[in-house]
Amino acid sequence: MAVPKRKLSKARRDKRRSNVWKLTLPGFSKCTQCGELKLSHRVCPSCGYYKGKEIIKKEA
Ligand SMILES: [Zn+2]
């Protein structure tokens, strides 16, 4: 059986268990147009942009 060579420090162990490295849900990213959180590979629901082009026209 494989055994860990070194004891993981409390800091490293706790950092892994902490939530800091998974701030956003998988499949989510910030919109490049408005900075809003959006689903990746989807048109942004708040500004209607996808890949730098306006897909859905939003009235102001
Ligand atoms: Zn947007």
N, CA, C, O and the ligand as a Tripos MOL2 file, in Angstrom:
@<TRIPOS>MOLECULE
protein
  241   239    61     0     0
PROTEIN
NO_CHARGES

@<TRIPOS>ATOM
      1 N           0.8460   -1.2150    0.0000 N.3       1 MET1
      2 CA          0.0000    0.0000    0.0000 C.3       1 MET1
      3 C           0.8640    1.2420    0.0000 C.2       1 MET1
      4 O           1.8600    1.3310    0.7180 O.2       1 MET1
      5 N           0.4660    2.1920   -0.8150 N.am      2 ALA2
      6 CA          1.1890    3.4640   -0.8660 C.3       2 ALA2
      7 C           0.9280    4.2700    0.3980 C.2       2 ALA2
      8 O          -0.2000    4.3960    0.8750 O.2       2 ALA2
      9 N           2.0140    4.8000    0.9090 N.am      3 VAL3
     10 CA          1.9090    5.5590    2.1550 C.3       3 VAL3
     11 C           2.5060    6.9430    1.9370 C.2       3 VAL3
     12 O           3.5590    7.0520    1.3090 O.2       3 VAL3
     13 N           1.8740    8.0060    2.4320 N.am      4 PRO4
     14 CA          2.4330    9.3480    2.2690 C.3       4 PRO4
     15 C           3.8080    9.4580    2.9020 C.2       4 PRO4
     16 O           4.0410    8.9960    4.0190 O.2       4 PRO4
     17 N           4.7250   10.0900    2.1470 N.am      5 LYS5
     18 CA          6.1030   10.1740    2.6270 C.3       5 LYS5
     19 C           6.2410   11.1500    3.7860 C.2       5 LYS5
     20 O           7.0010   10.9240    4.7280 O.2       5 LYS5
     21 N           5.4910   12.2370    3.6940 N.am      6 ARG6
     22 CA          5.5970   13.2830    4.6990 C.3       6 ARG6
     23 C           4.2240   13.6340    5.2600 C.2       6 ARG6
     24 O           3.1980   13.5130    4.5900 O.2       6 ARG6
     25 N           4.2440   14.0650    6.4890 N.am      7 LYS7
     26 CA          3.0000   14.5520    7.0780 C.3       7 LYS7
     27 C           2.6620   15.9040    6.4630 C.2       7 LYS7
     28 O           3.5220   16.7760    6.3460 O.2       7 LYS7
     29 N           1.3990   16.0690    6.0710 N.am      8 LEU8
     30 CA          0.9490   17.3450    5.5310 C.3       8 LEU8
     31 C           0.7460   18.3190    6.6910 C.2       8 LEU8
     32 O           0.0870   17.9990    7.6800 O.2       8 LEU8
     33 N           1.3180   19.5020    6.5500 N.am      9 SER9
     34 CA          1.1570   20.4840    7.6280 C.3       9 SER9
     35 C          -0.3060   20.8660    7.7810 C.2       9 SER9
     36 O          -1.0980   20.7250    6.8490 O.2       9 SER9
     37 N          -0.6500   21.3460    8.9510 N.am     10 LYS10
     38 CA         -2.0450   21.7450    9.2110 C.3      10 LYS10
     39 C          -2.4850   22.8080    8.2200 C.2      10 LYS10
     40 O          -3.6340   22.8340    7.7790 O.2      10 LYS10
     41 N          -1.5340   23.6990    7.8720 N.am     11 ALA11
     42 CA         -1.8770   24.7740    6.9350 C.3      11 ALA11
     43 C          -2.2520   24.2090    5.5750 C.2      11 ALA11
     44 O          -3.2530   24.6150    4.9840 O.2      11 ALA11
     45 N          -1.4410   23.2630    5.0710 N.am     12 ARG12
     46 CA         -1.7270   22.6880    3.7440 C.3      12 ARG12
     47 C          -3.0050   21.8610    3.7660 C.2      12 ARG12
     48 O          -3.8160   21.9340    2.8430 O.2      12 ARG12
     49 N          -3.1780   21.0800    4.8150 N.am     13 ARG13
     50 CA         -4.3850   20.2690    4.9280 C.3      13 ARG13
     51 C          -5.6290   21.1630    4.9700 C.2      13 ARG13
     52 O          -6.6090   20.9210    4.2660 O.2      13 ARG13
     53 N          -5.5680   22.1930    5.8050 N.am     14 ASP14
     54 CA         -6.7400   23.0560    5.9810 C.3      14 ASP14
     55 C          -7.0040   23.9050    4.7480 C.2      14 ASP14
     56 O          -8.1500   24.2350    4.4450 O.2      14 ASP14
     57 N          -5.9250   24.2600    4.0310 N.am     15 LYS15
     58 CA         -6.1090   25.0420    2.8070 C.3      15 LYS15
     59 C          -6.8610   24.2020    1.7690 C.2      15 LYS15
     60 O          -7.7260   24.7060    1.0530 O.2      15 LYS15
     61 N          -6.5140   22.9150    1.7020 N.am     16 ARG16
     62 CA         -7.1860   22.0350    0.7550 C.3      16 ARG16
     63 C          -8.6670   21.9190    1.1010 C.2      16 ARG16
     64 O          -9.5200   21.9320    0.2140 O.2      16 ARG16
     65 N          -8.9660   21.8070    2.3900 N.am     17 ARG17
     66 CA        -10.3620   21.6430    2.8010 C.3      17 ARG17
     67 C         -11.1280   22.9540    2.7540 C.2      17 ARG17
     68 O         -12.3580   22.9570    2.7070 O.2      17 ARG17
     69 N         -10.4040   24.0700    2.7660 N.am     18 SER18
     70 CA        -11.0770   25.3660    2.7920 C.3      18 SER18
     71 C         -11.7540   25.6500    1.4580 C.2      18 SER18
     72 O         -11.5660   24.9220    0.4830 O.2      18 SER18
     73 N         -12.5150   26.6810    1.4320 N.am     19 ASN19
     74 CA        -13.3170   26.9970    0.2460 C.3      19 ASN19
     75 C         -12.6490   28.0420   -0.6500 C.2      19 ASN19
     76 O         -13.2420   28.4570   -1.6460 O.2      19 ASN19
     77 N         -11.4230   28.4790   -0.3160 N.am     20 VAL20
     78 CA        -10.8440   29.5980   -1.0480 C.3      20 VAL20
     79 C         -10.5330   29.2670   -2.4950 C.2      20 VAL20
     80 O         -10.5770   30.1510   -3.3510 O.2      20 VAL20
     81 N         -10.2160   28.0010   -2.7910 N.am     21 TRP21
     82 CA         -9.8020   27.6710   -4.1490 C.3      21 TRP21
     83 C         -10.9640   27.2350   -5.0180 C.2      21 TRP21
     84 O         -10.7660   26.9090   -6.1880 O.2      21 TRP21
     85 N         -12.1740   27.2210   -4.4730 N.am     22 LYS22
     86 CA        -13.3530   26.9290   -5.2870 C.3      22 LYS22
     87 C         -14.4050   28.0030   -5.0550 C.2      22 LYS22
     88 O         -15.5070   27.7370   -4.5730 O.2      22 LYS22
     89 N         -14.0290   29.2220   -5.4140 N.am     23 LEU23
     90 CA        -14.9170   30.3560   -5.1810 C.3      23 LEU23
     91 C         -16.1590   30.2790   -6.0610 C.2      23 LEU23
     92 O         -17.2600   30.6040   -5.6170 O.2      23 LEU23
     93 N         -15.9850   29.8530   -7.2940 N.am     24 THR24
     94 CA        -17.1230   29.7710   -8.2090 C.3      24 THR24
     95 C         -17.4200   28.3180   -8.5250 C.2      24 THR24
     96 O         -16.5240   27.4740   -8.5260 O.2      24 THR24
     97 N         -18.6660   28.0380   -8.7870 N.am     25 LEU25
     98 CA        -19.0820   26.6980   -9.1300 C.3      25 LEU25
     99 C         -18.4530   26.2900  -10.4600 C.2      25 LEU25
    100 O         -18.2230   27.1500  -11.3100 O.2      25 LEU25
    101 N         -18.1740   25.0280  -10.6620 N.am     26 PRO26
    102 CA        -17.6330   24.6040  -11.9550 C.3      26 PRO26
    103 C         -18.6350   24.8820  -13.0690 C.2      26 PRO26
    104 O         -19.8390   24.6890  -12.8970 O.2      26 PRO26
    105 N         -18.1290   25.3330  -14.2050 N.am     27 GLY27
    106 CA        -19.0160   25.6860  -15.3060 C.3      27 GLY27
    107 C         -19.4540   27.1210  -15.2740 C.2      27 GLY27
    108 O         -20.1900   27.5770  -16.1480 O.2      27 GLY27
    109 N         -18.9970   27.8460  -14.2540 N.am     28 PHE28
    110 CA        -19.3290   29.2670  -14.1670 C.3      28 PHE28
    111 C         -18.0850   30.0950  -14.4410 C.2      28 PHE28
    112 O         -16.9800   29.6920  -14.0800 O.2      28 PHE28
    113 N         -18.2540   31.2380  -15.0710 N.am     29 SER29
    114 CA        -17.1380   32.1460  -15.2720 C.3      29 SER29
    115 C         -17.6700   33.5720  -15.3240 C.2      29 SER29
    116 O         -18.8710   33.8130  -15.4430 O.2      29 SER29
    117 N         -16.7140   34.5210  -15.2270 N.am     30 LYS30
    118 CA        -17.1200   35.9160  -15.2870 C.3      30 LYS30
    119 C         -17.3200   36.3370  -16.7300 C.2      30 LYS30
    120 O         -16.5420   35.9590  -17.6060 O.2      30 LYS30
    121 N         -18.3490   37.1080  -16.9760 N.am     31 CYS31
    122 CA        -18.6150   37.6220  -18.3120 C.3      31 CYS31
    123 C         -17.5230   38.6120  -18.6910 C.2      31 CYS31
    124 O         -17.1650   39.4840  -17.8990 O.2      31 CYS31
    125 N         -16.9940   38.4750  -19.9070 N.am     32 THR32
    126 CA        -15.9320   39.3820  -20.3500 C.3      32 THR32
    127 C         -16.4820   40.7670  -20.6570 C.2      32 THR32
    128 O         -15.7400   41.7490  -20.6700 O.2      32 THR32
    129 N         -17.7770   40.8410  -20.9020 N.am     33 GLN33
    130 CA        -18.4060   42.1030  -21.2820 C.3      33 GLN33
    131 C         -18.8080   42.9210  -20.0580 C.2      33 GLN33
    132 O         -18.4590   44.0980  -19.9590 O.2      33 GLN33
    133 N         -19.5370   42.3120  -19.1300 N.am     34 CYS34
    134 CA        -20.0570   43.0760  -17.9930 C.3      34 CYS34
    135 C         -19.4950   42.6010  -16.6560 C.2      34 CYS34
    136 O         -19.7680   43.2270  -15.6320 O.2      34 CYS34
    137 N         -18.7170   41.5140  -16.6300 N.am     35 GLY35
    138 CA        -18.1190   41.0510  -15.3870 C.3      35 GLY35
    139 C         -19.0730   40.2730  -14.5000 C.2      35 GLY35
    140 O         -18.7240   39.8910  -13.3830 O.2      35 GLY35
    141 N         -20.2390   40.0470  -14.9850 N.am     36 GLU36
    142 CA        -21.2660   39.3160  -14.2410 C.3      36 GLU36
    143 C         -20.9510   37.8080  -14.2810 C.2      36 GLU36
    144 O         -20.3680   37.3240  -15.2510 O.2      36 GLU36
    145 N         -21.3310   37.0830  -13.2450 N.am     37 LEU37
    146 CA        -21.1250   35.6410  -13.2370 C.3      37 LEU37
    147 C         -22.1070   34.9870  -14.1950 C.2      37 LEU37
    148 O         -23.3120   35.2350  -14.1390 O.2      37 LEU37
    149 N         -21.5750   34.1560  -15.0670 N.am     38 LYS38
    150 CA        -22.4520   33.5300  -16.0570 C.3      38 LYS38
    151 C         -21.9940   32.1020  -16.3410 C.2      38 LYS38
    152 O         -20.8830   31.7210  -15.9740 O.2      38 LYS38
    153 N         -22.8420   31.3190  -16.9890 N.am     39 LEU39
    154 CA        -22.4700   29.9780  -17.4050 C.3      39 LEU39
    155 C         -21.5170   30.0840  -18.5890 C.2      39 LEU39
    156 O         -21.7810   30.8270  -19.5340 O.2      39 LEU39
    157 N         -20.4070   29.3420  -18.5440 N.am     40 SER40
    158 CA        -19.4950   29.3860  -19.6750 C.3      40 SER40
    159 C         -20.1150   28.6710  -20.8770 C.2      40 SER40
    160 O         -20.9370   27.7670  -20.7260 O.2      40 SER40
    161 N         -19.7160   29.0820  -22.0270 N.am     41 HIS41
    162 CA        -20.2330   28.5830  -23.3080 C.3      41 HIS41
    163 C         -21.7080   28.9010  -23.4920 C.2      41 HIS41
    164 O         -22.3980   28.2700  -24.2920 O.2      41 HIS41
    165 N         -22.1840   29.8930  -22.7370 N.am     42 ARG42
    166 CA        -23.5680   30.3330  -22.8760 C.3      42 ARG42
    167 C         -23.5760   31.8530  -23.0420 C.2      42 ARG42
    168 O         -22.6610   32.5420  -22.5910 O.2      42 ARG42
    169 N         -24.6100   32.3600  -23.6900 N.am     43 VAL43
    170 CA        -24.7720   33.7980  -23.8120 C.3      43 VAL43
    171 C         -25.0270   34.3750  -22.4140 C.2      43 VAL43
    172 O         -25.8020   33.8250  -21.6320 O.2      43 VAL43
    173 N         -24.3560   35.4950  -22.1200 N.am     44 CYS44
    174 CA        -24.5130   36.1080  -20.8120 C.3      44 CYS44
    175 C         -25.9610   36.5610  -20.6060 C.2      44 CYS44
    176 O         -26.4990   37.2910  -21.4380 O.2      44 CYS44
    177 N         -26.5890   36.1430  -19.5240 N.am     45 PRO45
    178 CA        -27.9940   36.5080  -19.3130 C.3      45 PRO45
    179 C         -28.1790   37.9790  -18.9440 C.2      45 PRO45
    180 O         -29.2780   38.5130  -19.0920 O.2      45 PRO45
    181 N         -27.1300   38.6380  -18.4690 N.am     46 SER46
    182 CA        -27.3080   40.0170  -18.0180 C.3      46 SER46
    183 C         -27.0400   41.0340  -19.1160 C.2      46 SER46
    184 O         -27.6550   42.1000  -19.1170 O.2      46 SER46
    185 N         -26.1260   40.7350  -20.0670 N.am     47 CYS47
    186 CA        -25.8740   41.7180  -21.1280 C.3      47 CYS47
    187 C         -26.1260   41.1470  -22.5220 C.2      47 CYS47
    188 O         -26.1350   41.9010  -23.4950 O.2      47 CYS47
    189 N         -26.3310   39.8420  -22.6410 N.am     48 GLY48
    190 CA        -26.6610   39.2530  -23.9340 C.3      48 GLY48
    191 C         -25.4800   39.1050  -24.8660 C.2      48 GLY48
    192 O         -25.6610   38.9650  -26.0750 O.2      48 GLY48
    193 N         -24.2590   39.1330  -24.3190 N.am     49 TYR49
    194 CA        -23.0720   39.0080  -25.1500 C.3      49 TYR49
    195 C         -22.4950   37.6050  -25.0790 C.2      49 TYR49
    196 O         -22.5650   36.9350  -24.0480 O.2      49 TYR49
    197 N         -21.9290   37.1780  -26.1880 N.am     50 TYR50
    198 CA        -21.1840   35.9280  -26.2020 C.3      50 TYR50
    199 C         -20.0370   36.0650  -27.1790 C.2      50 TYR50
    200 O         -20.2510   36.4580  -28.3260 O.2      50 TYR50
    201 N         -18.8160   35.7490  -26.7510 N.am     51 LYS51
    202 CA        -17.5930   35.8550  -27.5620 C.3      51 LYS51
    203 C         -17.4350   37.2620  -28.1470 C.2      51 LYS51
    204 O         -17.0440   37.4130  -29.3040 O.2      51 LYS51
    205 N         -17.7400   38.2910  -27.3470 N.am     52 GLY52
    206 CA        -17.5250   39.6710  -27.7610 C.3      52 GLY52
    207 C         -18.5520   40.2180  -28.7290 C.2      52 GLY52
    208 O         -18.4130   41.3390  -29.2190 O.2      52 GLY52
    209 N         -19.5900   39.4300  -29.0090 N.am     53 LYS53
    210 CA        -20.6400   39.9110  -29.9070 C.3      53 LYS53
    211 C         -21.9650   39.9270  -29.1960 C.2      53 LYS53
    212 O         -22.2470   39.1030  -28.3260 O.2      53 LYS53
    213 N         -22.7760   40.8960  -29.5960 N.am     54 GLU54
    214 CA        -24.0890   41.0060  -28.9920 C.3      54 GLU54
    215 C         -25.0220   39.9690  -29.6460 C.2      54 GLU54
    216 O         -25.2730   40.0230  -30.8500 O.2      54 GLU54
    217 N         -25.5160   39.0520  -28.8570 N.am     55 ILE55
    218 CA        -26.3860   37.9910  -29.3850 C.3      55 ILE55
    219 C         -27.8450   38.3570  -29.1290 C.2      55 ILE55
    220 O         -28.6900   38.3040  -30.0230 O.2      55 ILE55
    221 N         -28.1080   38.7270  -27.8880 N.am     56 ILE56
    222 CA        -29.4850   39.1080  -27.5300 C.3      56 ILE56
    223 C         -29.4990   40.6210  -27.2910 C.2      56 ILE56
    224 O         -28.7300   41.1390  -26.4830 O.2      56 ILE56
    225 N         -30.3780   41.3110  -28.0000 N.am     57 LYS57
    226 CA        -30.4710   42.7580  -27.8230 C.3      57 LYS57
    227 C         -31.2290   43.0600  -26.5150 C.2      57 LYS57
    228 O         -32.3420   42.5910  -26.2770 O.2      57 LYS57
    229 N         -30.5540   43.8740  -25.6840 N.am     58 LYS58
    230 CA        -31.1780   44.2490  -24.4080 C.3      58 LYS58
    231 C         -31.5390   45.7290  -24.4410 C.2      58 LYS58
    232 O         -30.6980   46.5800  -24.7320 O.2      58 LYS58
    233 N         -32.7830   46.0200  -24.1440 N.am     59 GLU59
    234 CA        -33.1900   47.4230  -24.1130 C.3      59 GLU59
    235 C         -32.7680   48.0520  -22.7840 C.2      59 GLU59
    236 O         -32.8960   47.4370  -21.7260 O.2      59 GLU59
    237 N         -32.2670   49.2770  -22.8540 N.am     60 ALA60
    238 CA        -31.7130   49.9400  -21.6770 C.3      60 ALA60
    239 C         -32.7680   50.5230  -20.7170 C.2      60 ALA60
    240 O         -32.4140   51.1040  -19.6910 O.2      60 ALA60
    241 ZN        -22.4110   40.0380  -19.5650 Zn       61 ZN61
@<TRIPOS>BOND
     1     1     2 1
     2     2     3 1
     3     3     4 2
     4     3     5 am
     5     5     6 1
     6     6     7 1
     7     7     8 2
     8     7     9 am
     9     9    10 1
    10    10    11 1
    11    11    12 2
    12    11    13 am
    13    13    14 1
    14    14    15 1
    15    15    16 2
    16    15    17 am
    17    17    18 1
    18    18    19 1
    19    19    20 2
    20    19    21 am
    21    21    22 1
    22    22    23 1
    23    23    24 2
    24    23    25 am
    25    25    26 1
    26    26    27 1
    27    27    28 2
    28    27    29 am
    29    29    30 1
    30    30    31 1
    31    31    32 2
    32    31    33 am
    33    33    34 1
    34    34    35 1
    35    35    36 2
    36    35    37 am
    37    37    38 1
    38    38    39 1
    39    39    40 2
    40    39    41 am
    41    41    42 1
    42    42    43 1
    43    43    44 2
    44    43    45 am
    45    45    46 1
    46    46    47 1
    47    47    48 2
    48    47    49 am
    49    49    50 1
    50    50    51 1
    51    51    52 2
    52    51    53 am
    53    53    54 1
    54    54    55 1
    55    55    56 2
    56    55    57 am
    57    57    58 1
    58    58    59 1
    59    59    60 2
    60    59    61 am
    61    61    62 1
    62    62    63 1
    63    63    64 2
    64    63    65 am
    65    65    66 1
    66    66    67 1
    67    67    68 2
    68    67    69 am
    69    69    70 1
    70    70    71 1
    71    71    72 2
    72    71    73 am
    73    73    74 1
    74    74    75 1
    75    75    76 2
    76    75    77 am
    77    77    78 1
    78    78    79 1
    79    79    80 2
    80    79    81 am
    81    81    82 1
    82    82    83 1
    83    83    84 2
    84    83    85 am
    85    85    86 1
    86    86    87 1
    87    87    88 2
    88    87    89 am
    89    89    90 1
    90    90    91 1
    91    91    92 2
    92    91    93 am
    93    93    94 1
    94    94    95 1
    95    95    96 2
    96    95    97 am
    97    97    98 1
    98    98    99 1
    99    99   100 2
   100    99   101 am
   101   101   102 1
   102   102   103 1
   103   103   104 2
   104   103   105 am
   105   105   106 1
   106   106   107 1
   107   107   108 2
   108   107   109 am
   109   109   110 1
   110   110   111 1
   111   111   112 2
   112   111   113 am
   113   113   114 1
   114   114   115 1
   115   115   116 2
   116   115   117 am
   117   117   118 1
   118   118   119 1
   119   119   120 2
   120   119   121 am
   121   121   122 1
   122   122   123 1
   123   123   124 2
   124   123   125 am
   125   125   126 1
   126   126   127 1
   127   127   128 2
   128   127   129 am
   129   129   130 1
   130   130   131 1
   131   131   132 2
   132   131   133 am
   133   133   134 1
   134   134   135 1
   135   135   136 2
   136   135   137 am
   137   137   138 1
   138   138   139 1
   139   139   140 2
   140   139   141 am
   141   141   142 1
   142   142   143 1
   143   143   144 2
   144   143   145 am
   145   145   146 1
   146   146   147 1
   147   147   148 2
   148   147   149 am
   149   149   150 1
   150   150   151 1
   151   151   152 2
   152   151   153 am
   153   153   154 1
   154   154   155 1
   155   155   156 2
   156   155   157 am
   157   157   158 1
   158   158   159 1
   159   159   160 2
   160   159   161 am
   161   161   162 1
   162   162   163 1
   163   163   164 2
   164   163   165 am
   165   165   166 1
   166   166   167 1
   167   167   168 2
   168   167   169 am
   169   169   170 1
   170   170   171 1
   171   171   172 2
   172   171   173 am
   173   173   174 1
   174   174   175 1
   175   175   176 2
   176   175   177 am
   177   177   178 1
   178   178   179 1
   179   179   180 2
   180   179   181 am
   181   181   182 1
   182   182   183 1
   183   183   184 2
   184   183   185 am
   185   185   186 1
   186   186   187 1
   187   187   188 2
   188   187   189 am
   189   189   190 1
   190   190   191 1
   191   191   192 2
   192   191   193 am
   193   193   194 1
   194   194   195 1
   195   195   196 2
   196   195   197 am
   197   197   198 1
   198   198   199 1
   199   199   200 2
   200   199   201 am
   201   201   202 1
   202   202   203 1
   203   203   204 2
   204   203   205 am
   205   205   206 1
   206   206   207 1
   207   207   208 2
   208   207   209 am
   209   209   210 1
   210   210   211 1
   211   211   212 2
   212   211   213 am
   213   213   214 1
   214   214   215 1
   215   215   216 2
   216   215   217 am
   217   217   218 1
   218   218   219 1
   219   219   220 2
   220   219   221 am
   221   221   222 1
   222   222   223 1
   223   223   224 2
   224   223   225 am
   225   225   226 1
   226   226   227 1
   227   227   228 2
   228   227   229 am
   229   229   230 1
   230   230   231 1
   231   231   232 2
   232   231   233 am
   233   233   234 1
   234   234   235 1
   235   235   236 2
   236   235   237 am
   237   237   238 1
   238   238   239 1
   239   239   240 2
@<TRIPOS>SUBSTRUCTURE
     1 MET1         2 RESIDUE 1 A MET
     2 ALA2         6 RESIDUE 1 A ALA
     3 VAL3        10 RESIDUE 1 A VAL
     4 PRO4        14 RESIDUE 1 A PRO
     5 LYS5        18 RESIDUE 1 A LYS
     6 ARG6        22 RESIDUE 1 A ARG
     7 LYS7        26 RESIDUE 1 A LYS
     8 LEU8        30 RESIDUE 1 A LEU
     9 SER9        34 RESIDUE 1 A SER
    10 LYS10       38 RESIDUE 1 A LYS
    11 ALA11       42 RESIDUE 1 A ALA
    12 ARG12       46 RESIDUE 1 A ARG
    13 ARG13       50 RESIDUE 1 A ARG
    14 ASP14       54 RESIDUE 1 A ASP
    15 LYS15       58 RESIDUE 1 A LYS
    16 ARG16       62 RESIDUE 1 A ARG
    17 ARG17       66 RESIDUE 1 A ARG
    18 SER18       70 RESIDUE 1 A SER
    19 ASN19       74 RESIDUE 1 A ASN
    20 VAL20       78 RESIDUE 1 A VAL
    21 TRP21       82 RESIDUE 1 A TRP
    22 LYS22       86 RESIDUE 1 A LYS
    23 LEU23       90 RESIDUE 1 A LEU
    24 THR24       94 RESIDUE 1 A THR
    25 LEU25       98 RESIDUE 1 A LEU
    26 PRO26      102 RESIDUE 1 A PRO
    27 GLY27      106 RESIDUE 1 A GLY
    28 PHE28      110 RESIDUE 1 A PHE
    29 SER29      114 RESIDUE 1 A SER
    30 LYS30      118 RESIDUE 1 A LYS
    31 CYS31      122 RESIDUE 1 A CYS
    32 THR32      126 RESIDUE 1 A THR
    33 GLN33      130 RESIDUE 1 A GLN
    34 CYS34      134 RESIDUE 1 A CYS
    35 GLY35      138 RESIDUE 1 A GLY
    36 GLU36      142 RESIDUE 1 A GLU
    37 LEU37      146 RESIDUE 1 A LEU
    38 LYS38      150 RESIDUE 1 A LYS
    39 LEU39      154 RESIDUE 1 A LEU
    40 SER40      158 RESIDUE 1 A SER
    41 HIS41      162 RESIDUE 1 A HIS
    42 ARG42      166 RESIDUE 1 A ARG
    43 VAL43      170 RESIDUE 1 A VAL
    44 CYS44      174 RESIDUE 1 A CYS
    45 PRO45      178 RESIDUE 1 A PRO
    46 SER46      182 RESIDUE 1 A SER
    47 CYS47      186 RESIDUE 1 A CYS
    48 GLY48      190 RESIDUE 1 A GLY
    49 TYR49      194 RESIDUE 1 A TYR
    50 TYR50      198 RESIDUE 1 A TYR
    51 LYS51      202 RESIDUE 1 A LYS
    52 GLY52      206 RESIDUE 1 A GLY
    53 LYS53      210 RESIDUE 1 A LYS
    54 GLU54      214 RESIDUE 1 A GLU
    55 ILE55      218 RESIDUE 1 A ILE
    56 ILE56      222 RESIDUE 1 A ILE
    57 LYS57      226 RESIDUE 1 A LYS
    58 LYS58      230 RESIDUE 1 A LYS
    59 GLU59      234 RESIDUE 1 A GLU
    60 ALA60      238 RESIDUE 1 A ALA
    61 ZN61       241 GROUP 0 **** ****
